[in-house]
Amino acid sequence: MLFDLPSDETLYDALIARSTEYEGAAFVCVKTTGIFCRLSCPARKPKRENTIFVGSIGTCLESGFRPCQRCRPLESVGARNSLVDDLLQALEGAPERRWTEDDLVRRGYDPSTVRRAFKRNLGITFLDLARHRRLGLAARQLAEGGRVIDAQIDAGYLSPSGFRAAFAKLLGEAPATAQGRELLFADRIDTPLGPLVAVADRTHLHILEFHDRKALPSELEKLKRQTRSAVVPGRTAPIDQMEEELKAYFSGETKEFRTPLALGGTAFERAVWAKLMKIPPGETRSYGDIAREVATIQAVRAVAKANGSNQIAIVIPCHRCIGADGSLTGYGGGLWRKQWLLRHEGKMKPVGLFAEDMQ
């Protein structure tokens, strides 16, 4: 997450100095060129307002940035590993390819050896790196107004049946001890940005998250503990209502959500989420703006944490929170989705004489 890094000012100073202090721990994404670099890159330095600093290669790729050809951030520092270099070259030659372990075997590599080598050199497995690369391609196409390609956005699943299998594995078997208790139901909702997982009881929606959000399994486990219930595949009225509202949202017909929400969290988190829901579509606020409304400027990190704890994507619009300098920052659904949502809502924003009546 961006908030675990030093300040952007510190990282920009390191970039200007071509420092190796943050080698492997921080990267710079340049908005004007669409590439990402090591902070020690010898290339001409971008202006401060054109930089985004992140802490992982995966985030750079998933946000649609390409690796720099001068500093080569995908290559290991120091001793070169021929296995890693060979596969990185193959990946750059076919970034849209859906790589599998069988592909590695056919190239004469043991998948376990490849996994360890990439984790050791880059902190990410080769298959995950390839998946992020495909997501990055989809992000660029979306940012440029291109057609949504489901196969790329749903990276990691070869078919709807593959998603259903992963979905069932995520939910797990309903325990026998849940018999006679109020159950929670979960189903997928297809969107232009990939499937969302919706979890609801008979009256309220509890979770709405993108299927590939890393925190989703732990969120489901926490919800089951809190409600002393089980989550099983199925539908209830809130899920049906949310699906219809999301269809209208993505088609640009409406920006309103009326599905009842079951909000957990602390009192502070709920206060932050309430402020987020008051941000009009097409507008953004900084974390500092929200902090000043709910507490004091010293609460910026707490606001960021509350933002990350949001389990109702899009409806509680944490994607409308950006950095104080206007840059995109961490988003659990992926920065490329955040960029798409902000662009989409920018087109929905009322303009002209009727703007005030429509808000």
N, C-alpha and C positions, 0 to 999 in steps of 0.2 A: 504493500500500500504506500501511496505517496507520503502519508503522514509519518511514516517511520524514517523518512530520509531527512537530511539536514534541510534548512530553508532553501528555497529556490535561489535566493541571492548568494548563499554560500556555494551552491552547486554551479551557478553561472560564473562566479569568480574562479572556481576550479576549472571550468571549461576554458575561460580566457587564458588561464595560466597553463593549460594543457597538463593539468595535474593527474598523476596516476593514483592518488590517494583513494579514490572511490572506484578503482578498477573492478569491474564485475558486480558492483553494488548499485551503481547508478548509471543511467544512460540519458542522452538528450535526444528528443524528437524535434525535428525542425519542420515547422508547419509550412514554410514556403517551398521547401524542396521535397517533402514527403519521405525523408530518410531519417534514420537514427544512427547515432555515433557513440563511441566511447567519449568520455570527457577529455581524454588525452589526444583526440583526433587532430592531425596537423592541418586539416582543411581550414579555409577561411571561416571565421566565427560569425554566427548569425546574430541578429539584433535580439536583445532580451525579450521583446514582445513576441518573437517568433519561435520561442523555445518552450518545450514541455519536458519536465524531468520526471522520470519514472524509475522504478527499482528492479525491473525484470525485463528480459528479452521478450518473454511471452506477451507482456502488455504492449510493447512496441509493435510487435508483429500483428497482434490482435486488433490494434488501433489503425492498422493499414499502412504503417511506415515500413520502408524497405531498408535493409542493412547498407551502410555506407561502404563504397568500394575502396576507400582509402584506408580507413582504420579497421575495417572488417570486424565488427563487433561479435560476429558469430564464431570467429576463430578463437581458439584457446590462447591464453597469454603464456608466453614462455615456450616450453617444449611443445612441438606440434604433434598431434596424434593423427596418423595417416588415415585411420578408420573414420575419425570425425571429419577430417577435411574431405575425404572422398564422398561421404554421404551429404555433407553440406553442399558440395558442388552438384551432386545429383538433385538435391532438393531445389537449388536455385535454377536448375535446368528444367524442372517440371514442378513449379510451386503449386499448381492446381491439382496435382496427383494425390489420390487417397492412398497413402502408404500403409502397408501392413507388415506384420512380422514375416509373412511368406516372402514379401519382396526382399527383405533383408537376407533371408536364407538363400534366395536365388542369387544374390550378389556375393555369397560366400561368407556371410557374417552370422555369428550366433546372436540371436536377439537379446539374450541376457548380457552378453559382453557389450553390445551396442548401448543398451540401457545404462549400464554402469559408466561407460566411457563418456556419454553425453551428460549424465548427471554430475560427473566429476569435473568436466570441462566447462559446461554451460549452465549447470544447475537445473536442467530440464531434459526430459527424455526426447529422443529423436521423433517418436510418433506424436508426442505432444507438440513439439516444435513444428512439425508438418501441419498439424491441425490448426495451430495458431496462424501459420502462413496462409492457409486456405481462408480462414476467417478474415485475415487482413485483406485478401483480394476482394472478398464480399463487401468489406467495409468501404473500400475505395469505390467500388461500383455504386454502392448506395449513396455515398457522399457526392458522387458525380451525377446523381439522378438516374442511375441505371436500373435495369430490371432486377428484382430480387431473385436470386437463384437458390432455390430451396436446398439443393444438394450441398451447396457450400455453406449456407447458413446453418444447416443441420449437421455440420461437420462432426463426424464420429459415428453417425448412424447411416447405414446403407439403405434403409427402408423404414416405412412406418412401423413394420413389425419389429424391426430392431429397436426402435425407440420404445415400443410397448414392452419389450423384454427388459430393457434397462429400467423402464419406469416401474415394472413389477418388482425388480430386484431392489430398487430404491425404497419402495414402500415396505417390502418384506411381507411375511405371512402375518395375518391377524392372529394374535395369541388367543388361545382358548379362554383365557381369563377375561377377555373382553366381552364374552357372551353376556347379554342382558344389560350392557352399558350403552350409553349414547355413543355412536360411532362418528368418526370424521370421515368424509369422503373426498377422494382426490381424482382428478381427471386432467387431461391435457387440453389446452386451448391453442389452436394453431394461429399464428400471427405472421406478418411479413418479416419479423425478426427471429423466427424460429418458435418452437413450442414453449408455452408457459405452463407451469404446473400450478393448478388451483386446488386448494384444500379448504373445505367448508363443512360446517355442521348443517342442521336443517334450516337455520335462519341467517347465519353470518359467515362471511368469508374470513378465513384465518391466514392463509398464505397465497401469494400470487408471485411466483418467481420464475425466471428463465430456467429451462431444464438443465443448463450446463453451469449454473452458479455453484461454485465450490461449497458454499455454506449451506446449500439446500439439505443435504443429508442430516447435518447437525440441527438445522432448524426443525426438521420433521421429528427428530428424536426428542428435542426440547418440548415441542408442542404435545407430543404423546405423554410425556411425563407430567406436564402442567395440567392437562385435561384428564389424566388417568384413563385414557382411552386408546383406541387403535385407529390407524388410518388405513382405509381399504379403498380399492378402486370403485368408483361410482360417481353419481351426480346428485346434486340437490339444487333447489331453486336458486340460491346465490350464485352457483357456478354457471347455470344457464343464463342468468341475468348478466353476469359479468362478461360472458362470451358475446352476447348481443351488444353490450356497451363498447367492448373492445373493437368489434367489427365497425361500429359507427365512428369510433375514434380514429382507427387506422384509415378509414375511407374519407376522413375529413368532414364528416357530417355533423359531428358534435364533439364537445370537449368535456362533457359532464359525465360523472359516474355517481350513480345513486345506490349501488349495491351496498347493503349493510356490512360494515367491517367489524371484526372482533379484534380490537387492538390490545395487545399485551404491552410489555415494556414498562419502564419506570415513568413516574410523573414527568420528569424532565424530557424523556424521549417522546412521550405523547405531546408535550408542548412544542417540541421541535417539529414533529410530524404535522401538527396543526398549522404551524407557520408555513411549512412546505406546501400544504394544500391550498394556501391562500395566494401562492404565486401564480399569476395568470399564465396560461399557455402562451408561448412566444416570448416570455420574459425569463430572466434568471436573477438569482441572488448569490452573493458570496457567502461563505461560511461565517465571515465576520458580520455581515448584515443580519443573518439569523441570530447570531450570538448576542448582538446588541438588543434584539427584540425580546429574547427570552431570559437574558441574564446580563452579563458584562462581556467586554471584549476578551477577557481571560477565558471565556468558555468556548473559544473557537474549536479546540481539540475535542471538547465534549460534544459539540454540535456535529463534528465530523464523525465521531463514534456513533452518535444517535442516528445519523444519516445511514451509516453502514449497517445498523441494526434493523432498518426498515425491511419488513417481509412482504410488503404489498407494492410490488413494482408498478410503475406508471401511474397508478391511482394516487398513491402518496408519492409525489414527483420529486424524489431525491435527485433525479437527473437534472433538475433545474438549478442545482447548487454547483457553482464553479469556483475556481480560484480567484483570489482578490485581483489578480492581474488579467482576468478574463480567460485564462487557460482552462482546458478540461482537466479534471482531476479524477481520482479513483471512482469506479462504478462497478458494483458487483456483477452486473450483467455484461460487462465489457465496454471499454471506452468507445468502440465503434458503434455499439447500440446507443450510447448516450448521444453521440454526434448525430446519429440518424433521428432520434427522437426530438432533439432540439431543432434540427432542420425542418422536420415535419410540423412541429408546433409553430415554427416561425411562419410557415405558409398558412396556418390556421388563424393566426392573430388578426383580429378585426382591424381594418384600416378605413380611413375616410370619415365621412360625416356620421356614419352609423356605429362607429366603434364604441362609443360610450353606452349606447342603448343595448349593445350585444354583450357587454361585460357583466 
